[in-house]
Each structure stands twice: as structure tokens, then as C-alpha cells.
Amino acid sequence: MPLETWLPPLTTSMIVVSGVALASGWVAIWRRKRELHHRLMLTATIFAALFLVLYVTRFLLLGAKPFEGQGVWRVVYFGILIPHSILAIAVAPAALAAILWAYRRDFRRHRRLGRWLVPAWLFVAATGWIIYWMLYKMF
């Protein structure tokens, strides 16, 4: 089976798993289940890192896939892609800072960052799936 058949859905599944773990971790901390929160957030981070490695590998091996839609769909696609890309760039170092602050037990800073980081990361995960669908399934 050629790479372009199985690598894009595998890559996208990594960020979806990351998003599910992230949302579950957020619920866990609201329920005061700190150990579960810790494990789920590390799972989210690991799957996001796997996504990044696979995404870069896919890009290097296959190049960028151009969007084939026209008209309003092209506007919608780039309207999703641009904020997705900007937030994805911001989420990575912010997630590392949140992990570092939790490790150092600086929960005040960890919580303050997490309040915007979790929604931004969930947006990136959800729009990543939408972008995949628009690139590989819609047209």
C-alpha cells in the first residue's frame, strides 16, 4: 500500500487521540483526579509529538497536498488553515512550559497557562481533522 494512502490518516489520528486525551485530562482535573489528569496530559503530549514527527515525515516524503476546492470552499479552507497553523505554532512551546511548571509544582502558572492552552490545543486538534477531511475526503 502506498505511503500517500495510509500515512495521512495515521498522522491525523495521532492529533485526534491527542485531543481526546487532552479533553479527558481537563475533565479529570475538574473532578480533582490529579493522577489521572497527569497521565492523560502526558498522553496528549506524546500523541501530539508523534503527530509532529509523522507530519514532518509525510511532508518530507510526499510534499504538501494542494487544496483542490474552488470558490467559497477555498475561502473556508484557508479561513480554517490560517488560525489552525498560527495556534499550532503557539501551542507546542506553551504545552512544554505547562509541563515544566507542573513538574516544578508551580501550579499557579500551570493553571494560568492551561486556561488558554487547553481550548487552543482542542481547536488545533479539531481543525486538524477538518483540514484532513477537506484535503483528502471532500474533493
C-alpha positions as CSV (number, residue, x, y, z in Angstrom):
1,M,0.0,0.0,0.0
2,P,1.5,3.4,-1.0
3,L,2.5,5.9,1.7
4,E,0.0,8.5,0.5
5,T,-2.8,6.1,1.2
6,W,-2.1,5.3,4.9
7,L,0.2,8.0,6.2
8,P,-2.2,11.0,6.1
9,P,-5.0,9.2,8.1
10,L,-2.4,7.8,10.6
11,T,-0.9,11.3,11.1
12,T,-4.4,12.8,11.6
13,S,-5.4,10.0,14.0
14,M,-2.5,11.0,16.3
15,I,-3.8,14.5,16.7
16,V,-7.3,13.3,17.3
17,V,-6.1,10.9,20.0
18,S,-4.1,13.8,21.5
19,G,-7.3,16.0,21.5
20,V,-9.4,13.2,23.2
21,A,-6.7,12.7,25.9
22,L,-6.5,16.4,26.4
23,A,-10.2,16.9,26.8
24,S,-10.3,13.9,29.2
25,G,-7.4,15.3,31.2
26,W,-9.2,18.6,31.5
27,V,-12.3,16.8,32.9
28,A,-10.1,14.8,35.2
29,I,-8.6,17.9,36.8
30,W,-12.1,19.5,37.3
31,R,-13.0,16.3,39.1
32,R,-9.9,16.6,41.2
33,K,-8.4,13.4,39.9
34,R,-4.8,14.7,39.7
35,E,-3.0,11.5,38.9
36,L,-5.4,10.7,36.0
37,H,-5.0,14.3,34.8
38,H,-1.2,13.9,34.9
39,R,-1.4,10.7,32.8
40,L,-3.9,12.0,30.3
41,M,-2.0,15.2,29.7
42,L,1.3,13.3,29.2
43,T,-0.6,11.0,26.8
44,A,-1.9,14.1,24.9
45,T,1.6,15.5,24.7
46,I,3.1,12.2,23.5
47,F,0.5,11.8,20.7
48,A,0.9,15.4,19.7
49,A,4.7,14.8,19.4
50,L,4.0,11.6,17.4
51,F,1.8,13.7,15.1
52,L,4.5,16.2,14.6
53,V,7.1,13.6,13.7
54,L,4.7,11.9,11.3
55,Y,3.6,15.2,9.8
56,V,7.1,16.3,9.1
57,T,8.0,12.8,7.7
58,R,4.9,12.9,5.5
59,F,5.8,16.4,4.3
60,L,9.4,15.4,3.5
61,L,8.4,12.2,1.7
62,L,5.2,13.4,-0.1
63,G,5.3,17.2,-0.1
64,A,2.4,19.4,0.5
65,K,-1.0,18.4,-0.8
66,P,-2.7,21.3,-2.5
67,F,-6.3,22.1,-1.7
68,E,-8.4,21.1,-4.7
69,G,-11.6,23.0,-3.8
70,Q,-12.6,26.3,-5.5
71,G,-14.7,29.3,-4.8
72,V,-16.2,29.6,-1.3
73,W,-14.7,26.2,-0.3
74,R,-11.2,27.7,-0.8
75,V,-12.0,30.7,1.4
76,V,-13.4,28.3,4.1
77,Y,-10.3,26.1,3.9
78,F,-7.9,28.9,4.3
79,G,-10.1,30.5,6.9
80,I,-9.6,27.3,9.0
81,L,-6.0,26.6,8.0
82,I,-4.5,30.0,8.9
83,P,-5.7,30.2,12.5
84,H,-5.0,26.4,12.9
85,S,-1.4,27.0,11.8
86,I,-0.8,30.0,14.0
87,L,-2.2,28.3,17.1
88,A,-0.4,25.1,16.4
89,I,2.9,27.0,16.4
90,A,1.9,28.7,19.7
91,V,0.6,25.5,21.4
92,A,3.8,23.5,21.2
93,P,6.1,25.7,23.3
94,A,3.2,26.6,25.6
95,A,2.5,22.9,26.3
96,L,6.2,22.3,27.1
97,A,6.0,25.3,29.5
98,A,2.9,23.9,31.2
99,I,4.5,20.6,31.6
100,L,7.7,22.2,33.1
101,W,5.6,24.3,35.5
102,A,3.6,21.2,36.6
103,Y,6.9,19.3,37.1
104,R,8.3,22.1,39.2
105,R,5.0,22.2,41.1
106,D,4.3,25.8,40.1
107,F,0.6,25.1,39.7
108,R,-0.4,28.8,39.7
109,R,1.5,29.4,36.4
110,H,0.5,25.9,35.1
111,R,-3.2,26.7,35.7
112,R,-3.0,30.2,34.3
113,L,-1.4,28.9,31.1
114,G,-3.7,25.9,30.9
115,R,-6.8,28.1,30.8
116,W,-6.0,29.3,27.3
117,L,-3.8,26.4,26.3
118,V,-6.4,23.7,26.5
119,P,-9.0,25.5,24.3
120,A,-6.3,26.5,21.8
121,W,-5.0,22.9,21.7
122,L,-8.5,21.5,21.3
123,F,-9.1,24.0,18.4
124,V,-5.9,22.8,16.7
125,A,-6.9,19.2,17.1
126,A,-10.4,19.7,15.8
127,T,-9.4,21.8,12.9
128,G,-6.6,19.4,12.1
129,W,-9.2,16.7,11.5
130,I,-11.3,19.2,9.4
131,I,-8.3,20.1,7.3
132,Y,-7.5,16.4,6.7
133,W,-11.1,15.8,5.7
134,M,-11.2,18.8,3.3
135,L,-7.9,17.8,1.7
136,Y,-8.3,14.0,1.4
137,K,-12.1,13.3,1.5
138,M,-14.1,16.3,0.4
139,F,-12.6,16.8,-3.1
